[in-house]
Amino acid sequence: MRFAGRCSVRVLTYLCLASLSSSRAHAQSNAAADEAELARNARLDTIMRLALERNPDLAETRARAGAAQARSQAASRLPDLEAKYEQWGVPLSRPFALDRSDTLMVGVRQTFPAWGSLEARGRAAAEDAGSSQDASRARRQELTAQVRRAFAAYYMADQELRLHREHVALTGRTLELVRLNQRTGHAGVQDILRLQLELTRLHTDVARIEREERSSRALLNVLMNRPPHVPLGPPEALAIPPVTDLNTLAGALEGRLDRSRPEIGAAERAIRRSEALLEATRRSARFPSVTLGVDYWYMPMAETRHGYGAMVGINLPWLSGRHRDEEREAEQMVKAEQQVLQSTRNSVRYQLLDASARLDSARQSFTTIDEDLLSQARRNLDAAQSAYAAGQGDAVGLLDALRAYLQVRIERVRALAELANSQADLERAAGVLTVEGGGR
């Protein structure tokens, strides 16, 4: 029987270790797969998931929330039990002759706070713990918006870099065309110098955009708790948010703000916390705290050597003005927290309306560029190139057409990034967490 028992314990231990090892291996495999994917292609949903899992700031708020939860449980417990020791009547001539003392006492004491005050302080601590949870939710929402803004900046820098490199190649081909026309007498040296100057300016812009791309890539890595310099693949295309009636959407989101914005929840909890502290203060001012104790007495010089003692002690809160001052302070704190709640509600509603307006403006700008300006700039460039090839235009017009086409394409990328930022700001203002990847 003993042998069978030892075998079963060993088998269970082996199974537990094997399960733990398998879990670690699975986690390492998933982490390696994530790193490989990020090196190939930067997808928003993957970056968002890893940021929410790994970000140290978010982990800090979760840990603080856990600490506040533990503290709230401790707040409703009784004060520590006290142990005491006393000795009476020890002769000064023989201070260590305890067998010559009148009485040696060993006892315990327990204090019971004013009736109802402990429960009220426990409720206040519970609201504090809830506020820490709200702070963690708010940080999670802010991190989500921050990741989306950083991803939009990374996408914008990546696309601008691609466009500038394409434009460098296009300008280089145009320069070759101008040189060919010079040999045939249809262009001068000044035209060649203008295009060479344009190429130099483009190379300067490429260096600037490469720096911006490195910066945005490093920020995304830091948000995922990765080293800033590790590889991050090219970003996927930003999604174009679906067209919605923003007035209807803002009205629907506004009705959910009290539930979706943790800042409002935290302000409401602060009021309940202050009300609980006010109740605890009032009870401490109206009811005494009680201390109960019991002692064992040893009296070596008496005929009856063993005995006991009991005690009851109460404080007298009615004779102290301190409690009235504390009660007035608690009343004012309740009023202050009520004003904070109203101010918070006004602030988040303004943020929602402002974000809705900026999203509407960003959508209109993107639509105008995408549907009108881009095609016009392309036709203008084609016409300028055809005219110059036929000897009917000059290099200045061709250069202007090249610049206009590049600028419109860059404006489209920036407008799309601004649209993504505005969408992220709207969702942050509404307290909504969504991730949408892919698009054109």
C-alpha positions as CSV (number, residue, x, y, z in Angstrom):
1,M,0.0,0.0,0.0
2,R,2.8,2.4,0.9
3,F,4.6,1.6,-2.3
4,A,1.4,2.2,-4.4
5,G,0.9,5.5,-2.6
6,R,4.4,6.6,-3.3
7,C,4.0,5.7,-7.0
8,S,0.8,7.6,-7.3
9,V,2.4,10.7,-5.8
10,R,5.3,10.4,-8.2
11,V,3.0,10.0,-11.1
12,L,1.0,13.1,-10.2
13,T,4.2,15.1,-9.7
14,Y,5.4,14.0,-13.1
15,L,2.2,14.9,-14.7
16,C,2.1,18.3,-13.1
17,L,5.7,19.0,-14.2
18,A,5.0,17.8,-17.7
19,S,1.9,20.0,-17.9
20,L,3.8,23.0,-16.7
21,S,6.6,22.3,-19.2
22,S,4.1,21.9,-22.0
23,S,2.4,25.2,-21.1
24,R,5.8,27.0,-21.1
25,A,6.8,25.5,-24.4
26,H,3.4,26.5,-25.9
27,A,3.8,30.1,-24.7
28,Q,7.3,30.2,-26.1
29,S,6.1,28.9,-29.4
30,N,3.3,31.5,-29.6
31,A,5.8,34.2,-28.7
32,A,8.2,33.1,-31.4
33,A,5.3,32.9,-33.9
34,D,4.3,36.5,-33.0
35,E,7.8,37.8,-33.4
36,A,8.2,36.1,-36.8
37,E,4.9,37.6,-37.9
38,L,5.8,41.1,-36.8
39,A,9.1,40.9,-38.6
40,R,7.3,40.0,-41.9
41,N,4.2,42.2,-41.6
42,A,2.9,44.7,-39.0
43,R,-0.8,43.9,-38.5
44,L,-2.8,46.2,-36.3
45,D,-4.7,43.5,-34.5
46,T,-1.5,41.6,-33.6
47,I,0.2,44.7,-32.4
48,M,-2.9,45.6,-30.3
49,R,-3.1,42.2,-28.8
50,L,0.5,42.1,-27.8
51,A,0.4,45.7,-26.4
52,L,-2.6,44.8,-24.2
53,E,-0.8,41.6,-23.0
54,R,2.7,43.0,-22.5
55,N,2.6,46.8,-21.9
56,P,4.2,47.5,-18.5
57,D,2.1,50.6,-17.8
58,L,-1.1,48.5,-18.1
59,A,0.4,45.7,-16.0
60,E,1.2,48.3,-13.4
61,T,-2.4,49.5,-13.2
62,R,-3.6,45.9,-12.9
63,A,-1.2,45.3,-10.0
64,R,-2.3,48.5,-8.3
65,A,-5.9,47.4,-8.7
66,G,-5.1,44.1,-7.1
67,A,-3.3,45.9,-4.2
68,A,-6.3,48.1,-3.7
69,Q,-8.6,45.1,-3.6
70,A,-6.5,43.5,-0.9
71,R,-6.4,46.7,1.0
72,S,-10.2,47.0,0.9
73,Q,-10.5,43.6,2.6
74,A,-8.1,44.6,5.3
75,A,-10.0,47.9,6.0
76,S,-13.1,46.1,7.4
77,R,-11.3,43.9,9.8
78,L,-11.0,44.6,13.6
79,P,-7.9,46.2,15.0
80,D,-5.1,43.9,16.1
81,L,-5.6,41.9,19.3
82,E,-3.2,43.2,22.0
83,A,-1.3,41.2,24.5
84,K,-0.2,42.8,27.8
85,Y,2.0,42.1,30.8
86,E,2.1,44.0,34.1
87,Q,3.9,43.5,37.4
88,W,2.9,45.3,40.6
89,G,4.7,45.9,43.9
90,V,8.2,44.6,43.0
91,P,10.6,45.9,45.7
92,L,13.0,48.6,44.5
93,S,15.8,47.0,46.6
94,R,15.4,43.7,44.6
95,P,13.9,44.8,41.2
96,F,14.3,41.3,39.7
97,A,12.8,39.4,42.5
98,L,9.5,38.8,40.8
99,D,8.5,36.2,43.4
100,R,8.4,39.1,45.9
101,S,6.0,41.2,43.8
102,D,2.3,41.7,44.8
103,T,0.9,40.7,41.4
104,L,2.0,39.5,38.0
105,M,-0.6,39.9,35.2
106,V,-0.8,38.5,31.7
107,G,-3.8,39.5,29.5
108,V,-5.3,40.3,26.1
109,R,-7.2,43.4,24.9
110,Q,-9.5,43.8,21.9
111,T,-10.9,47.2,20.7
112,F,-14.2,47.4,18.9
113,P,-14.6,50.6,16.9
114,A,-17.8,52.7,17.1
115,W,-20.9,50.7,16.0
116,G,-21.2,50.7,12.2
117,S,-18.0,52.7,11.6
118,L,-15.9,49.7,10.6
119,E,-18.5,48.5,8.0
120,A,-18.7,52.1,6.6
121,R,-14.9,52.3,6.3
122,G,-14.9,48.9,4.6
123,R,-17.4,50.3,2.0
124,A,-15.1,53.3,1.4
125,A,-12.1,51.0,0.9
126,A,-14.1,48.9,-1.5
127,E,-15.0,52.0,-3.6
128,D,-11.3,52.8,-3.6
129,A,-10.6,49.4,-5.0
130,G,-13.3,49.9,-7.7
131,S,-11.7,53.2,-8.6
132,S,-8.4,51.4,-9.2
133,Q,-10.2,49.0,-11.5
134,D,-11.7,52.0,-13.3
135,A,-8.2,53.5,-13.6
136,S,-7.0,50.2,-15.2
137,R,-9.9,50.3,-17.7
138,A,-9.1,53.9,-18.6
139,R,-5.4,53.1,-19.1
140,R,-6.5,50.2,-21.3
141,Q,-8.7,52.4,-23.4
142,E,-5.9,55.1,-23.7
143,L,-3.4,52.4,-24.6
144,T,-5.7,51.2,-27.4
145,A,-6.0,54.7,-28.8
146,Q,-2.3,55.3,-28.5
147,V,-1.5,52.1,-30.4
148,R,-3.9,53.1,-33.2
149,R,-2.4,56.6,-33.4
150,A,1.2,55.2,-33.5
151,F,0.2,52.6,-36.1
152,A,-1.4,55.4,-38.3
153,A,1.9,57.4,-38.0
154,Y,3.9,54.3,-39.0
155,Y,1.6,53.7,-41.9
156,M,1.8,57.4,-43.0
157,A,5.6,57.4,-42.8
158,D,5.9,54.1,-44.7
159,Q,3.6,55.2,-47.5
160,E,5.2,58.7,-47.8
161,L,8.6,56.9,-48.1
162,R,7.2,54.7,-50.8
163,L,5.7,57.7,-52.7
164,H,8.9,59.7,-52.5
165,R,11.0,56.8,-53.8
166,E,8.5,56.3,-56.6
167,H,8.7,60.0,-57.3
168,V,12.5,59.9,-57.3
169,A,12.3,57.2,-60.0
170,L,9.7,59.2,-62.0
171,T,11.7,62.4,-61.7
172,G,14.8,60.5,-62.8
173,R,13.0,59.2,-65.9
174,T,11.8,62.7,-66.6
175,L,15.3,64.0,-66.3
176,E,16.4,61.5,-68.9
177,L,13.6,62.8,-71.2
178,V,14.8,66.4,-70.7
179,R,18.4,65.4,-71.6
180,L,17.1,63.7,-74.7
181,N,15.2,66.8,-75.7
182,Q,18.3,68.9,-75.1
183,R,20.2,66.9,-77.6
184,T,17.4,67.5,-80.1
185,G,17.3,71.2,-79.2
186,H,13.9,71.2,-77.5
187,A,15.3,71.8,-74.0
188,G,18.0,73.9,-72.3
189,V,20.5,73.4,-69.6
190,Q,18.3,75.3,-67.2
191,D,15.6,72.6,-67.4
192,I,18.1,70.0,-66.5
193,L,19.4,72.0,-63.5
194,R,15.8,72.4,-62.3
195,L,15.1,68.7,-62.3
196,Q,18.5,67.9,-60.7
197,L,17.6,70.4,-57.9
198,E,14.2,68.7,-57.6
199,L,15.9,65.3,-57.2
200,T,18.2,66.7,-54.5
201,R,15.2,68.0,-52.6
202,L,13.5,64.7,-52.8
203,H,16.5,62.9,-51.4
204,T,16.4,65.3,-48.5
205,D,12.7,64.5,-47.9
206,V,13.4,60.8,-48.0
207,A,16.0,61.1,-45.2
208,R,13.5,63.0,-43.1
209,I,10.7,60.5,-43.6
210,E,13.0,57.6,-42.9
211,R,13.7,59.2,-39.5
212,E,10.0,59.6,-38.9
213,E,9.4,55.9,-39.8
214,R,12.1,54.8,-37.4
215,S,10.6,56.8,-34.6
216,S,7.1,55.5,-35.2
217,R,8.4,51.9,-35.4
218,A,10.3,52.3,-32.2
219,L,7.1,53.7,-30.4
220,L,5.1,50.7,-31.5
221,N,7.8,48.3,-30.3
222,V,7.9,50.1,-26.9
223,L,4.2,49.9,-26.6
224,M,4.5,46.1,-27.1
225,N,7.3,46.0,-24.5
226,R,9.8,45.1,-27.2
227,P,13.3,46.6,-27.7
228,P,12.9,49.8,-29.8
229,H,15.3,48.6,-32.5
230,V,13.9,45.1,-33.2
231,P,12.5,44.5,-36.7
232,L,9.0,45.4,-37.5
233,G,7.6,44.7,-41.0
234,P,5.8,47.0,-43.3
235,P,2.3,48.0,-42.0
236,E,-0.9,46.7,-43.4
237,A,-3.2,49.1,-45.2
238,L,-5.3,51.3,-42.9
239,A,-9.0,50.5,-42.9
240,I,-11.3,53.2,-44.0
241,P,-14.1,53.5,-41.4
242,P,-17.6,52.9,-42.7
243,V,-19.7,55.9,-43.5
244,T,-22.2,56.5,-40.7
245,D,-24.5,59.3,-39.6
246,L,-22.3,60.9,-37.0
247,N,-25.1,62.8,-35.3
248,T,-27.1,59.5,-34.8
249,L,-23.9,57.7,-33.7
250,A,-22.9,60.5,-31.3
251,G,-26.4,60.4,-29.8
252,A,-26.2,56.7,-29.3
253,L,-22.7,56.8,-27.8
254,E,-23.6,59.7,-25.5
255,G,-26.4,57.6,-23.9
256,R,-23.8,54.9,-23.0
257,L,-21.1,57.2,-21.6
258,D,-21.9,56.6,-17.9
259,R,-21.3,52.9,-18.4
260,S,-18.5,53.0,-21.0
261,R,-16.2,55.8,-19.7
262,P,-14.4,54.6,-16.6
263,E,-13.7,58.2,-15.6
264,I,-17.4,58.7,-14.9
265,G,-17.5,55.4,-12.9
266,A,-14.5,56.5,-10.9
267,A,-16.1,59.9,-10.1
268,E,-19.3,58.1,-9.0
269,R,-17.3,55.8,-6.8
270,A,-15.5,58.8,-5.3
271,I,-18.9,60.2,-4.2
272,R,-19.9,56.8,-2.6
273,R,-16.5,56.6,-0.9
274,S,-16.9,60.1,0.6
275,E,-20.4,59.3,1.7
276,A,-19.2,56.1,3.4
277,L,-16.4,58.0,5.1
278,L,-19.0,60.7,6.2
279,E,-21.1,57.9,7.7
280,A,-18.1,56.4,9.5
281,T,-17.2,59.9,10.9
282,R,-20.7,60.5,12.1
283,R,-20.9,57.1,13.8
284,S,-17.5,57.7,15.5
285,A,-18.8,61.0,16.8
286,R,-22.1,59.5,18.2
287,F,-21.1,56.1,19.4
288,P,-18.1,55.1,21.6
289,S,-15.5,52.6,20.7
290,V,-15.3,49.7,23.2
291,T,-12.2,47.9,24.5
292,L,-12.6,44.6,26.3
293,G,-9.8,42.8,28.2
294,V,-9.2,39.8,30.4
295,D,-6.1,39.2,32.6
296,Y,-4.6,36.3,34.5
297,W,-3.2,37.3,37.9
298,Y,-0.5,35.6,39.8
299,M,0.0,36.9,43.4
300,P,3.1,35.1,44.9
301,M,2.8,36.9,48.3
302,A,-1.0,36.5,48.8
303,E,-2.8,33.6,50.4
304,T,-4.7,33.1,47.1
305,R,-2.1,33.1,44.5
306,H,-4.2,32.8,41.3
307,G,-6.9,35.1,40.1
308,Y,-8.2,36.9,37.1
309,G,-9.3,40.4,36.1
310,A,-11.6,41.8,33.4
311,M,-12.0,45.3,32.0
312,V,-14.3,47.4,29.8
313,G,-13.2,50.7,28.4
314,I,-14.9,53.3,26.2
315,N,-13.9,56.6,24.7
316,L,-16.1,59.7,25.1
317,P,-16.5,61.2,21.7
318,W,-19.2,63.6,22.8
319,L,-16.7,65.7,24.8
320,S,-14.3,66.2,21.8
321,G,-14.7,68.9,19.2
322,R,-12.4,67.0,16.9
323,H,-15.2,64.8,15.7
324,R,-17.4,67.7,14.7
325,D,-14.6,69.2,12.7
326,E,-14.0,65.8,10.9
327,E,-17.7,65.6,10.2
328,R,-17.8,69.0,8.5
329,E,-14.7,68.1,6.5
330,A,-16.4,64.9,5.3
331,E,-19.5,66.8,4.3
332,Q,-17.5,69.2,2.2
333,M,-15.7,66.3,0.5
334,V,-19.0,64.8,-0.5
335,K,-20.0,68.1,-2.1
336,A,-16.6,68.4,-3.8
337,E,-16.9,64.9,-5.3
338,Q,-20.4,65.7,-6.6
339,Q,-19.0,68.7,-8.5
340,V,-16.2,66.5,-9.8
341,L,-18.7,64.1,-11.2
342,Q,-20.6,66.8,-13.0
343,S,-17.4,68.3,-14.4
344,T,-16.3,64.8,-15.6
345,R,-19.6,64.3,-17.3
346,N,-19.4,67.6,-19.1
347,S,-15.8,67.0,-20.1
348,V,-16.4,63.5,-21.6
349,R,-19.5,64.7,-23.5
350,Y,-17.5,67.6,-25.0
351,Q,-14.7,65.1,-26.0
352,L,-17.3,62.9,-27.7
353,L,-18.9,65.8,-29.7
354,D,-15.4,67.2,-30.6
355,A,-14.2,63.9,-31.7
356,S,-17.3,63.4,-33.8
357,A,-16.8,66.7,-35.5
358,R,-13.2,66.0,-36.2
359,L,-14.0,62.6,-37.7
360,D,-16.6,64.2,-40.0
361,S,-14.1,66.8,-41.1
362,A,-11.4,64.2,-41.7
363,R,-13.8,62.0,-43.7
364,Q,-14.8,64.9,-45.9
365,S,-11.2,65.8,-46.6
366,F,-10.2,62.3,-47.4
367,T,-13.2,61.8,-49.7
368,T,-12.4,65.0,-51.6
369,I,-8.8,64.0,-52.1
370,D,-9.5,60.4,-52.9
371,E,-12.3,60.9,-55.4
372,D,-11.5,64.3,-57.0
373,L,-8.0,65.7,-56.5
374,L,-6.1,62.5,-57.1
375,S,-7.5,61.8,-60.5
376,Q,-7.2,65.5,-61.5
377,A,-3.5,65.5,-60.5
378,R,-2.9,62.3,-62.5
379,R,-4.5,63.7,-65.6
380,N,-2.6,66.9,-65.2
381,L,0.7,65.0,-65.0
382,D,-0.1,62.8,-68.0
383,A,-1.0,65.9,-70.1
384,A,2.2,67.7,-69.1
385,Q,4.3,64.6,-69.9
386,S,2.6,64.1,-73.3
387,A,3.0,67.8,-74.2
388,Y,6.6,67.9,-73.2
389,A,7.4,64.7,-75.2
390,A,5.8,66.3,-78.2
391,G,7.9,69.5,-77.7
392,Q,4.9,71.7,-76.8
393,G,5.6,72.3,-73.1
394,D,8.5,73.4,-70.9
395,A,10.3,71.8,-67.9
396,V,8.7,74.2,-65.5
397,G,5.2,73.0,-66.3
398,L,6.3,69.4,-66.2
399,L,8.0,69.9,-62.8
400,D,5.0,71.6,-61.4
401,A,2.8,68.7,-62.5
402,L,5.2,66.2,-60.9
403,R,5.1,68.1,-57.6
404,A,1.4,68.5,-57.7
405,Y,0.9,64.7,-58.2
406,L,3.3,63.8,-55.4
407,Q,1.7,66.4,-53.1
408,V,-1.8,65.1,-53.7
409,R,-0.8,61.5,-53.1
410,I,0.9,62.5,-49.9
411,E,-2.1,64.4,-48.9
412,R,-4.3,61.3,-49.4
413,V,-2.0,59.3,-47.2
414,R,-2.0,62.0,-44.5
415,A,-5.8,62.3,-44.8
416,L,-6.2,58.6,-44.3
417,A,-4.0,58.6,-41.3
418,E,-5.9,61.6,-39.9
419,L,-9.2,59.7,-40.5
420,A,-7.8,56.7,-38.6
421,N,-6.6,59.0,-35.7
422,S,-10.0,60.7,-35.6
423,Q,-11.7,57.3,-35.5
424,A,-9.5,56.2,-32.6
425,D,-10.2,59.5,-30.8
426,L,-13.9,59.0,-31.2
427,E,-13.7,55.5,-29.8
428,R,-11.6,56.7,-26.9
429,A,-14.1,59.5,-26.2
430,A,-16.9,57.0,-26.3
431,G,-15.1,54.4,-24.2
432,V,-15.3,51.8,-27.0
433,L,-12.5,49.3,-27.7
434,T,-12.4,48.0,-31.3
435,V,-9.6,47.0,-33.7
436,E,-10.1,47.0,-37.4
437,G,-7.3,45.9,-39.7
438,G,-7.0,45.8,-43.5
439,G,-8.4,48.1,-46.1
440,R,-7.4,49.7,-49.3
